[in-house]
Amino acid sequence: MFDHLLADLQSRFASSLLLAQDRDLSGNTTLLLVLIIGGLIVVLAFIAIFARYFRLYIQSLTTGAGIGLLDLLRMTFRKVNPTVITRSKIMAVQAGIYDSEGVTTKALEAHALAGGNVPLVIRSMIAARKAKIFELDFRRATAIDLAGRNILEAVQTSVYPRVIDCPPKNSKRPTLDAVAKNGIQLKVKARVTVRANLDQLIGGATEETIVARVGEGIVSAIGSAETHAVVLENPDRISKAVLARRLDSQTAFEIVSIDIADIDVGDNIGARLQADQAEADTRVARAQAEGRRAMAVSQEQENIAKIEENRAKLVEAEAEVPKAMAEAFRSGRLGILDYYKLQNVQADTNMRGAIATASTPGRK
């Protein structure tokens, strides 16, 4: 019986050992599968990253731009376009602009994150280098770009001056109108040649200010001329007078020249003003004469009223004469013969007056 128990224990131990071996084998198999899948995922991710940035990496490697795969990957994480940064850096390196001048990968990334136009800045620096404009460095170029100015257009304007029409073509008035001292109007068209001033590009006034200042200078120069003939004989005196005033100060441009494209004679403004003044004086004099006439009419009416008043007093006085004569008769101070003599004298006086009136020509 003891042998039977020992055999049973041996069989149970053997079965448990086999079961443990089976469990270890299944656990090792699971771990191996996990490691294989993880390795495949890493390899696939590396292949995907390498496939995406392989072309940029090869371009950077062959041109000496110094941008690695990890740099390209970090750009993606920072939400920076790796293609733009890599190609801009390659352009700079190929043009001879290196990290020693501030054009580093981090600087390009910082400018892109700030909202700047990295390719435009690099192209402007290349154009300035070709035109030997050495005062335009990377720091100034990025500052101008972030200020909202087109740095490439500014460099091109600095190399190739631009012509500005004064007044502009879209202006309501086609010419600048000014009047000389003799009253003759002149109509002028000018062309201003300017080039960009990189030192004043940040904070400097735009071309609208240039046009306004040049127009003001032309009007002032014509207005100071004694006659319009002097201006017609020497139109360059306008340009010289305007250039002497330094109208390009505190602007983003430098005036190269001011040329008078066209000048015409307009109206005689002085004669028109004199005629208008004479008409105004005539109206004033007419109003004053009308006032004096009204005063005379009112004075005449007052005199007529006074005459009527005196006439009424005369009639009143004449009405007292019969009363006085009657009183004289009653008192005996006046006799009948005296009364007849008085009547004869009065009749003689009336006759003489009628004869005198009839003999005077023009009287009725």
KEKE-3310 file (N, C-alpha, C; in steps of 0.2 Angstrom, whole numbers, plus 5000, padded with zeros to 4 digits):
npx = (5004:5010:5019:5010:5004:5016:5018:5007:5009:5021:5016:5007:5015:5023:5013:5009:5022:5023:5012:5016:5027:5020:5013:5024:5029:5019:5018:5030:5029:5019:5025:5035:5028:5023:5034:5039:5028:5029:5042:5040:5031:5039:5048:5040:5036:5048:5051:5041:5043:5056:5053:5045:5053:5064:5068:5069:5079:5090:5092:5096:5107:5116:5118:5123:5116:5113:5103:5095:5087:5080:5079:5070:5059:5056:5052:5040:5033:5032:5024:5028:5031:5041:5046:5046:5055:5067:5070:5071:5082:5092:5092:5098:5110:5116:5117:5127:5125:5127:5126:5133:5129:5117:5107:5101:5094:5085:5082:5075:5064:5059:5055:5045:5036:5032:5024:5030:5036:5046:5052:5051:5059:5072:5074:5074:5086:5095:5093:5097:5111:5116:5114:5123:5119:5124:5119:5108:5104:5099:5092:5087:5079:5070:5063:5057:5049:5040:5034:5025:5028:5033:5047:5055:5050:5054:5068:5069:5064:5074:5085:5080:5074:5058:5044:5033:5018:5012:4999:4992:4986:4974:4967:4955:4957:4966:4978:4990:4985:4990:4993:5001:5009:5005:4992:4989:4984:4992:4993:5000:5009:5018:5032:5039:5054:5058:5067:5069:5071:5080:5083:5073:5062:5055:5042:5042:5035:5023:5021:5010:5012:5023:5018:5009:5017:5026:5016:5012:5024:5026:5015:5018:5030:5026:5017:5025:5032:5035:5028:5018:5025:5039:5039:5036:5046:5057:5055:5062:5065:5055:5057:5070:5067:5058:5065:5075:5069:5069:5059:5058:5061:5059:5052:5049:5055:5068:5070:5074:5074:5064:5053:5046:5032:5022:5015:5003:4994:4982:4966:4963:4965:4967:4961:4948:4945:4947:4936:4926:4927:4925:4912:4906:4909:4901:4889:4888:4890:4878:4869:4871:4868:4855:4851:4853:4844:4832:4833:4832:4819:4812:4815:4810:4796:4794:4797:4786:4776:4778:4776:4762:4758:4762:4754:4742:4742:4743:4731:4723:4728:4723:4710:4708:4709:4697:4690:4697:4696:4683:4682:4690:4681:4670:4676:4680:4693:4696:4690:4678:4683:4696:4696:4692:4703:4712:4707:4709:4723:4726:4720:4728:4740:4738:4735:4747:4755:4749:4753:4766:4768:4763:4772:4784:4794:4791:4783:4768)
npy = (4994:5006:5008:5010:5023:5030:5029:5036:5049:5052:5052:5063:5074:5074:5077:5090:5097:5096:5104:5117:5119:5121:5133:5142:5142:5147:5160:5166:5166:5175:5187:5188:5190:5203:5211:5209:5215:5228:5232:5232:5242:5253:5253:5255:5267:5275:5272:5279:5292:5295:5293:5304:5316:5313:5318:5332:5331:5326:5336:5346:5340:5339:5352:5358:5364:5361:5355:5342:5326:5325:5339:5342:5335:5340:5353:5350:5346:5359:5366:5372:5374:5363:5362:5375:5381:5374:5375:5389:5391:5384:5392:5403:5398:5394:5407:5412:5417:5414:5405:5414:5427:5428:5421:5408:5391:5391:5405:5407:5399:5405:5418:5413:5408:5420:5425:5430:5432:5421:5415:5427:5436:5430:5431:5444:5448:5441:5448:5461:5458:5455:5467:5474:5481:5482:5486:5480:5469:5453:5454:5467:5465:5456:5463:5474:5466:5461:5473:5475:5479:5477:5469:5465:5472:5484:5483:5481:5493:5502:5498:5499:5514:5521:5529:5541:5548:5565:5575:5559:5546:5542:5553:5565:5578:5582:5589:5600:5615:5631:5649:5663:5678:5688:5684:5675:5658:5642:5626:5611:5596:5584:5573:5562:5555:5542:5532:5518:5521:5513:5515:5523:5515:5509:5516:5527:5539:5536:5535:5543:5554:5559:5563:5573:5582:5586:5592:5603:5610:5613:5621:5632:5636:5641:5651:5660:5666:5680:5683:5673:5670:5669:5657:5649:5651:5645:5631:5622:5629:5627:5613:5614:5623:5615:5603:5609:5610:5599:5588:5574:5571:5561:5551:5536:5535:5542:5556:5557:5564:5578:5581:5591:5587:5592:5608:5620:5635:5643:5650:5668:5672:5682:5693:5689:5689:5702:5708:5702:5708:5721:5720:5717:5729:5738:5733:5736:5750:5753:5749:5758:5770:5768:5767:5781:5787:5783:5789:5802:5802:5800:5811:5821:5818:5821:5835:5839:5836:5845:5857:5856:5857:5870:5876:5874:5881:5893:5895:5894:5906:5915:5914:5921:5934:5941:5941:5950:5962:5964:5967:5978:5987:5988:5994:6006:6008:6006:6012:6014:6019:6016:6003:6000:6005:5996:5985:5989:5989:5976:5970:5976:5970:5956:5957:5961:5950:5940:5945:5944:5930:5926:5931:5924:5912:5895:5893:5890)
npz = (5000:5004:4993:4983:4986:4985:4972:4967:4972:4965:4952:4952:4955:4944:4934:4938:4936:4923:4919:4924:4916:4904:4906:4908:4896:4888:4893:4890:4876:4874:4879:4870:4858:4861:4861:4848:4841:4846:4842:4828:4827:4831:4821:4809:4812:4812:4799:4793:4797:4792:4779:4777:4780:4773:4760:4763:4773:4765:4756:4765:4770:4759:4755:4766:4776:4789:4796:4805:4806:4819:4821:4812:4816:4828:4824:4818:4830:4836:4828:4817:4800:4792:4779:4774:4783:4781:4767:4766:4774:4766:4755:4760:4764:4752:4746:4753:4766:4782:4798:4807:4804:4810:4805:4809:4812:4823:4824:4812:4815:4826:4820:4811:4820:4826:4816:4805:4788:4782:4770:4762:4769:4768:4754:4752:4759:4752:4739:4744:4747:4734:4728:4735:4747:4762:4774:4778:4789:4796:4808:4806:4795:4799:4808:4800:4792:4802:4806:4796:4784:4766:4764:4754:4743:4747:4747:4733:4728:4734:4726:4713:4709:4711:4702:4706:4703:4703:4704:4710:4699:4701:4707:4711:4705:4690:4689:4698:4704:4705:4709:4703:4708:4700:4697:4688:4684:4685:4679:4684:4682:4690:4692:4704:4708:4718:4731:4742:4759:4770:4783:4788:4787:4796:4805:4797:4786:4773:4755:4752:4760:4754:4742:4746:4752:4741:4732:4740:4741:4727:4725:4733:4728:4715:4719:4725:4715:4704:4692:4681:4669:4672:4679:4668:4660:4667:4672:4680:4692:4701:4704:4710:4721:4728:4731:4740:4752:4759:4759:4761:4774:4789:4782:4773:4762:4750:4741:4725:4713:4706:4694:4682:4673:4665:4661:4661:4656:4666:4671:4673:4688:4696:4689:4689:4703:4706:4698:4704:4717:4713:4709:4721:4728:4721:4724:4737:4737:4730:4739:4750:4743:4741:4754:4758:4749:4754:4766:4762:4756:4768:4775:4766:4767:4781:4780:4772:4780:4790:4783:4780:4793:4796:4787:4792:4803:4798:4791:4802:4809:4799:4800:4812:4808:4802:4814:4821:4814:4814:4828:4828:4820:4829:4840:4835:4830:4817:4802:4789:4777:4778:4778:4764:4758:4762:4755:4742:4741:4743:4732:4722:4725:4723:4709:4704:4708:4700:4687:4687:4689:4677:4667:4670:4663:4661:4673:4680)
capx = (5000:5014:5021:5004:5004:5022:5017:5002:5012:5025:5012:5004:5021:5025:5008:5010:5028:5021:5007:5020:5031:5016:5012:5029:5030:5013:5019:5036:5026:5015:5030:5039:5024:5022:5041:5039:5024:5032:5047:5037:5028:5044:5051:5036:5036:5054:5051:5036:5046:5061:5050:5042:5058:5070:5070:5072:5086:5095:5093:5100:5114:5120:5119:5126:5111:5114:5096:5094:5080:5077:5077:5063:5053:5054:5048:5033:5029:5031:5019:5032:5032:5048:5048:5048:5062:5073:5071:5074:5089:5096:5093:5103:5117:5118:5118:5133:5123:5128:5124:5137:5126:5111:5102:5101:5088:5081:5080:5070:5058:5056:5052:5039:5031:5030:5020:5033:5036:5053:5055:5052:5065:5078:5075:5076:5093:5099:5093:5102:5118:5118:5115:5128:5116:5126:5116:5102:5105:5094:5088:5083:5075:5064:5059:5053:5044:5035:5031:5020:5031:5035:5054:5058:5048:5058:5075:5069:5064:5081:5089:5077:5070:5051:5042:5027:5014:5009:4995:4991:4982:4967:4965:4950:4960:4971:4983:4991:4983:4993:4992:5007:5008:5001:4985:4988:4984:4996:4991:5006:5009:5025:5034:5044:5057:5060:5070:5067:5076:5079:5084:5067:5057:5050:5040:5043:5029:5022:5021:5005:5015:5028:5014:5006:5022:5028:5011:5012:5030:5025:5010:5021:5035:5023:5014:5031:5034:5032:5024:5018:5030:5045:5039:5036:5053:5062:5051:5066:5065:5050:5060:5075:5064:5055:5071:5078:5065:5070:5052:5058:5063:5054:5048:5052:5058:5072:5068:5080:5072:5057:5053:5039:5030:5018:5013:4999:4991:4974:4962:4966:4961:4967:4956:4942:4945:4946:4930:4921:4928:4922:4905:4904:4909:4896:4883:4889:4888:4871:4865:4872:4864:4848:4849:4853:4838:4827:4833:4830:4812:4809:4816:4805:4790:4794:4796:4779:4771:4779:4772:4755:4757:4762:4748:4736:4743:4742:4724:4720:4729:4719:4703:4708:4709:4690:4688:4701:4693:4676:4683:4692:4676:4666:4680:4681:4700:4696:4685:4676:4688:4702:4695:4692:4710:4716:4705:4712:4730:4726:4719:4733:4745:4736:4736:4755:4757:4747:4757:4773:4768:4762:4778:4790:4794:4791:4779:4761)
capy = (5000:5012:5009:5013:5030:5034:5030:5041:5056:5054:5054:5070:5079:5074:5081:5097:5100:5097:5110:5123:5120:5123:5140:5146:5142:5152:5167:5168:5167:5182:5192:5189:5193:5210:5214:5210:5220:5235:5233:5233:5249:5258:5252:5258:5275:5277:5273:5285:5299:5295:5294:5311:5321:5311:5323:5338:5329:5325:5343:5350:5337:5340:5359:5361:5369:5359:5353:5335:5323:5327:5346:5342:5332:5346:5358:5348:5347:5366:5368:5376:5371:5361:5363:5382:5383:5370:5378:5396:5390:5382:5398:5408:5395:5395:5414:5414:5419:5409:5406:5419:5433:5428:5417:5401:5388:5394:5412:5406:5396:5411:5422:5410:5408:5427:5427:5433:5428:5419:5416:5434:5439:5428:5433:5451:5448:5439:5454:5466:5456:5456:5474:5477:5484:5478:5488:5476:5462:5448:5457:5473:5463:5453:5469:5477:5462:5460:5479:5475:5482:5472:5471:5463:5478:5490:5482:5482:5501:5505:5497:5502:5519:5521:5535:5543:5554:5570:5571:5553:5545:5541:5558:5569:5583:5579:5594:5604:5622:5637:5655:5667:5684:5692:5682:5670:5651:5638:5619:5608:5589:5582:5566:5561:5548:5540:5526:5517:5523:5507:5517:5526:5511:5507:5522:5532:5540:5532:5539:5548:5560:5562:5567:5579:5587:5589:5596:5609:5613:5616:5627:5637:5639:5645:5657:5665:5669:5687:5682:5666:5669:5667:5650:5645:5651:5641:5626:5619:5633:5624:5607:5616:5626:5610:5599:5613:5610:5592:5585:5567:5569:5557:5547:5529:5536:5547:5559:5557:5570:5580:5583:5594:5583:5596:5614:5624:5642:5642:5656:5674:5672:5689:5698:5687:5691:5710:5709:5700:5713:5727:5719:5717:5736:5741:5731:5740:5757:5753:5748:5764:5775:5766:5770:5788:5789:5781:5794:5808:5802:5801:5818:5825:5817:5825:5842:5840:5836:5852:5862:5855:5859:5877:5879:5873:5886:5899:5895:5896:5913:5919:5914:5926:5941:5944:5943:5956:5967:5966:5970:5985:5991:5989:5998:6012:6009:6005:6015:6011:6021:6012:5996:6000:6006:5990:5980:5991:5987:5969:5968:5978:5965:5950:5958:5961:5943:5936:5947:5941:5923:5925:5933:5920:5906:5888:5892:5890)
capz = (5000:5004:4986:4979:4988:4983:4965:4966:4973:4959:4946:4953:4954:4936:4930:4940:4933:4916:4919:4925:4910:4899:4908:4907:4888:4885:4895:4886:4869:4874:4879:4863:4853:4862:4859:4841:4838:4848:4837:4821:4827:4831:4814:4805:4814:4810:4792:4791:4798:4788:4772:4776:4780:4769:4755:4766:4776:4760:4754:4770:4771:4753:4755:4772:4780:4796:4799:4805:4807:4825:4821:4808:4820:4833:4821:4818:4836:4838:4823:4812:4793:4791:4772:4773:4786:4777:4760:4767:4776:4760:4751:4764:4764:4745:4744:4757:4772:4787:4805:4810:4803:4814:4801:4812:4812:4829:4823:4807:4818:4830:4816:4809:4826:4827:4811:4799:4781:4782:4763:4760:4772:4765:4747:4753:4761:4746:4735:4746:4746:4727:4727:4740:4753:4768:4781:4779:4792:4797:4813:4804:4790:4802:4811:4795:4790:4807:4806:4791:4777:4762:4764:4747:4739:4749:4744:4726:4727:4735:4720:4707:4711:4709:4700:4709:4699:4708:4709:4708:4693:4703:4710:4708:4701:4686:4690:4704:4702:4709:4706:4704:4711:4695:4697:4683:4687:4682:4681:4684:4683:4692:4693:4709:4708:4725:4733:4749:4764:4775:4790:4791:4784:4802:4808:4792:4782:4766:4749:4752:4763:4749:4737:4749:4753:4735:4730:4744:4739:4721:4725:4737:4724:4710:4723:4727:4709:4703:4686:4678:4664:4675:4680:4662:4657:4670:4676:4685:4698:4705:4707:4715:4727:4732:4734:4745:4758:4762:4760:4762:4781:4793:4778:4772:4755:4749:4735:4720:4708:4705:4687:4680:4667:4661:4664:4657:4659:4667:4671:4676:4694:4699:4686:4692:4710:4706:4696:4710:4722:4711:4709:4728:4730:4718:4728:4744:4736:4729:4746:4753:4740:4743:4761:4758:4746:4759:4771:4759:4756:4774:4777:4762:4770:4787:4778:4769:4786:4793:4778:4781:4800:4796:4783:4796:4808:4794:4791:4809:4810:4794:4803:4817:4805:4802:4821:4823:4810:4817:4834:4827:4819:4835:4845:4832:4828:4810:4798:4782:4772:4779:4775:4757:4756:4763:4750:4736:4742:4743:4725:4718:4726:4719:4702:4702:4708:4694:4681:4688:4687:4669:4664:4672:4659:4665:4678:4678)
cpx = (5004:5017:5016:5004:5010:5021:5012:5005:5017:5021:5009:5009:5023:5020:5008:5016:5026:5017:5011:5024:5027:5014:5017:5030:5025:5015:5025:5034:5023:5020:5034:5035:5023:5028:5041:5035:5026:5038:5045:5034:5033:5047:5047:5036:5042:5054:5046:5039:5052:5059:5048:5048:5064:5072:5073:5079:5091:5097:5098:5107:5118:5122:5123:5122:5111:5108:5095:5087:5076:5075:5070:5057:5051:5050:5041:5029:5028:5026:5022:5032:5039:5051:5050:5054:5068:5075:5074:5081:5094:5097:5098:5110:5120:5120:5124:5131:5122:5125:5127:5133:5119:5106:5103:5094:5083:5078:5075:5064:5055:5052:5045:5034:5028:5025:5023:5034:5044:5056:5056:5058:5071:5079:5077:5083:5097:5099:5098:5109:5120:5119:5120:5125:5118:5123:5110:5104:5099:5089:5084:5078:5068:5060:5055:5048:5038:5031:5025:5022:5033:5043:5057:5056:5052:5065:5075:5068:5070:5085:5087:5072:5063:5049:5035:5024:5011:5006:4994:4986:4975:4964:4959:4952:4966:4978:4984:4990:4986:4992:4998:5005:5004:4994:4984:4989:4988:4994:4998:5005:5017:5026:5040:5047:5060:5063:5069:5073:5075:5080:5078:5061:5052:5049:5040:5036:5029:5022:5016:5007:5019:5024:5011:5011:5025:5023:5011:5018:5029:5020:5013:5026:5032:5020:5019:5033:5031:5026:5024:5023:5037:5045:5039:5042:5058:5058:5055:5067:5060:5054:5066:5072:5061:5060:5074:5075:5065:5063:5052:5060:5057:5050:5052:5055:5063:5071:5074:5079:5065:5057:5046:5037:5026:5016:5009:4996:4984:4971:4966:4962:4961:4962:4949:4940:4943:4939:4924:4921:4924:4914:4902:4904:4903:4889:4883:4887:4881:4867:4865:4868:4857:4846:4849:4846:4832:4827:4831:4822:4809:4809:4811:4798:4789:4793:4789:4774:4772:4776:4765:4753:4757:4756:4742:4736:4741:4734:4720:4722:4725:4712:4702:4707:4702:4688:4691:4698:4687:4677:4685:4686:4672:4670:4681:4689:4701:4690:4683:4681:4694:4702:4695:4699:4714:4714:4708:4720:4731:4725:4724:4739:4744:4737:4743:4758:4755:4751:4764:4773:4767:4768:4784:4789:4795:4787:4772:4757)
cpy = (5006:5013:5012:5020:5033:5034:5035:5048:5057:5056:5061:5075:5079:5078:5088:5101:5101:5103:5117:5124:5123:5131:5144:5147:5147:5159:5170:5170:5174:5188:5193:5192:5201:5214:5214:5215:5227:5237:5235:5240:5254:5258:5256:5266:5278:5278:5278:5292:5300:5296:5301:5316:5319:5316:5329:5337:5329:5332:5347:5347:5339:5348:5362:5365:5367:5358:5346:5333:5325:5335:5346:5340:5337:5351:5356:5348:5354:5369:5373:5371:5369:5363:5370:5384:5380:5374:5385:5396:5388:5388:5402:5405:5396:5402:5416:5418:5414:5410:5412:5426:5433:5423:5409:5398:5390:5401:5411:5404:5401:5416:5420:5410:5415:5429:5430:5429:5427:5419:5423:5438:5437:5430:5441:5452:5446:5445:5459:5465:5457:5463:5478:5482:5481:5480:5484:5469:5458:5451:5463:5470:5460:5458:5472:5473:5461:5467:5480:5478:5476:5473:5469:5469:5484:5489:5484:5490:5504:5504:5500:5508:5519:5528:5536:5549:5559:5575:5564:5552:5545:5547:5562:5575:5581:5583:5597:5611:5627:5643:5660:5674:5689:5690:5677:5663:5647:5631:5615:5600:5587:5575:5566:5555:5547:5533:5525:5519:5517:5509:5520:5521:5509:5514:5528:5533:5537:5537:5544:5554:5563:5566:5573:5584:5590:5593:5603:5613:5617:5622:5633:5640:5643:5651:5662:5668:5675:5686:5675:5665:5667:5660:5646:5645:5646:5636:5623:5623:5630:5617:5609:5619:5620:5605:5603:5612:5604:5589:5578:5566:5566:5553:5540:5530:5542:5550:5560:5563:5572:5583:5585:5591:5588:5603:5618:5630:5641:5649:5662:5675:5679:5694:5696:5689:5699:5711:5707:5705:5719:5726:5719:5725:5739:5739:5735:5747:5758:5753:5755:5769:5774:5768:5777:5790:5788:5787:5801:5808:5803:5808:5823:5824:5821:5832:5844:5840:5843:5857:5862:5858:5867:5880:5879:5879:5893:5900:5897:5904:5918:5920:5919:5933:5944:5946:5949:5962:5969:5969:5977:5990:5993:5994:6005:6013:6009:6008:6011:6013:6017:6005:5995:6001:5999:5985:5982:5988:5980:5966:5970:5973:5959:5951:5958:5954:5939:5938:5944:5934:5922:5926:5929:5914:5900:5888:5893:5894)
cpz = (5000:4997:4982:4980:4985:4975:4963:4967:4967:4953:4946:4952:4947:4932:4932:4937:4926:4915:4920:4919:4904:4900:4906:4899:4885:4887:4891:4879:4869:4874:4873:4858:4854:4860:4852:4838:4840:4843:4830:4821:4827:4824:4809:4806:4811:4802:4789:4792:4793:4780:4771:4776:4776:4764:4758:4770:4771:4757:4759:4771:4765:4753:4761:4776:4787:4800:4799:4806:4813:4825:4817:4812:4825:4830:4820:4824:4838:4833:4819:4805:4792:4784:4771:4777:4783:4771:4761:4770:4771:4756:4754:4763:4757:4743:4749:4763:4777:4794:4809:4809:4806:4810:4803:4811:4817:4827:4817:4810:4822:4826:4813:4814:4827:4822:4805:4793:4780:4775:4761:4763:4769:4758:4748:4755:4755:4741:4737:4746:4739:4725:4731:4745:4759:4774:4782:4782:4793:4803:4810:4799:4793:4806:4806:4793:4795:4808:4801:4784:4773:4761:4757:4742:4741:4747:4736:4724:4729:4729:4714:4709:4707:4707:4703:4705:4705:4704:4706:4702:4695:4707:4707:4703:4697:4687:4696:4701:4707:4705:4708:4706:4706:4694:4692:4686:4682:4684:4679:4685:4684:4693:4698:4709:4715:4726:4740:4753:4770:4782:4793:4789:4790:4805:4803:4788:4775:4761:4748:4755:4758:4744:4739:4750:4747:4732:4734:4742:4732:4721:4728:4732:4718:4713:4724:4721:4707:4697:4684:4673:4666:4676:4673:4658:4660:4675:4682:4692:4703:4708:4712:4722:4731:4735:4740:4752:4761:4764:4762:4769:4784:4788:4776:4765:4755:4742:4731:4716:4708:4698:4685:4673:4662:4665:4659:4661:4660:4667:4674:4683:4697:4696:4689:4699:4710:4703:4701:4715:4720:4711:4717:4730:4727:4722:4734:4743:4734:4735:4750:4750:4741:4750:4761:4754:4750:4764:4769:4758:4762:4777:4773:4765:4777:4785:4776:4775:4790:4789:4780:4788:4800:4792:4788:4801:4804:4793:4797:4810:4805:4797:4808:4814:4805:4809:4823:4820:4813:4824:4833:4825:4825:4840:4842:4830:4821:4807:4792:4777:4772:4777:4768:4755:4756:4757:4743:4736:4741:4736:4721:4719:4723:4712:4700:4703:4702:4688:4682:4687:4680:4665:4665:4668:4663:4671:4676:4683)
residu = (MET:PHE:ASP:HIS:LEU:LEU:ALA:ASP:LEU:GLN:SER:ARG:PHE:ALA:SER:SER:LEU:LEU:LEU:ALA:GLN:ASP:ARG:ASP:LEU:SER:GLY:ASN:THR:THR:LEU:LEU:LEU:VAL:LEU:ILE:ILE:GLY:GLY:LEU:ILE:VAL:VAL:LEU:ALA:PHE:ILE:ALA:ILE:PHE:ALA:ARG:TYR:PHE:ARG:LEU:TYR:ILE:GLN:SER:LEU:THR:THR:GLY:ALA:GLY:ILE:GLY:LEU:LEU:ASP:LEU:LEU:ARG:MET:THR:PHE:ARG:LYS:VAL:ASN:PRO:THR:VAL:ILE:THR:ARG:SER:LYS:ILE:MET:ALA:VAL:GLN:ALA:GLY:ILE:TYR:ASP:SER:GLU:GLY:VAL:THR:THR:LYS:ALA:LEU:GLU:ALA:HIS:ALA:LEU:ALA:GLY:GLY:ASN:VAL:PRO:LEU:VAL:ILE:ARG:SER:MET:ILE:ALA:ALA:ARG:LYS:ALA:LYS:ILE:PHE:GLU:LEU:ASP:PHE:ARG:ARG:ALA:THR:ALA:ILE:ASP:LEU:ALA:GLY:ARG:ASN:ILE:LEU:GLU:ALA:VAL:GLN:THR:SER:VAL:TYR:PRO:ARG:VAL:ILE:ASP:CYS:PRO:PRO:LYS:ASN:SER:LYS:ARG:PRO:THR:LEU:ASP:ALA:VAL:ALA:LYS:ASN:GLY:ILE:GLN:LEU:LYS:VAL:LYS:ALA:ARG:VAL:THR:VAL:ARG:ALA:ASN:LEU:ASP:GLN:LEU:ILE:GLY:GLY:ALA:THR:GLU:GLU:THR:ILE:VAL:ALA:ARG:VAL:GLY:GLU:GLY:ILE:VAL:SER:ALA:ILE:GLY:SER:ALA:GLU:THR:HIS:ALA:VAL:VAL:LEU:GLU:ASN:PRO:ASP:ARG:ILE:SER:LYS:ALA:VAL:LEU:ALA:ARG:ARG:LEU:ASP:SER:GLN:THR:ALA:PHE:GLU:ILE:VAL:SER:ILE:ASP:ILE:ALA:ASP:ILE:ASP:VAL:GLY:ASP:ASN:ILE:GLY:ALA:ARG:LEU:GLN:ALA:ASP:GLN:ALA:GLU:ALA:ASP:THR:ARG:VAL:ALA:ARG:ALA:GLN:ALA:GLU:GLY:ARG:ARG:ALA:MET:ALA:VAL:SER:GLN:GLU:GLN:GLU:ASN:ILE:ALA:LYS:ILE:GLU:GLU:ASN:ARG:ALA:LYS:LEU:VAL:GLU:ALA:GLU:ALA:GLU:VAL:PRO:LYS:ALA:MET:ALA:GLU:ALA:PHE:ARG:SER:GLY:ARG:LEU:GLY:ILE:LEU:ASP:TYR:TYR:LYS:LEU:GLN:ASN:VAL:GLN:ALA:ASP:THR:ASN:MET:ARG:GLY:ALA:ILE:ALA:THR:ALA:SER:THR:PRO:GLY:ARG:LYS)
# end
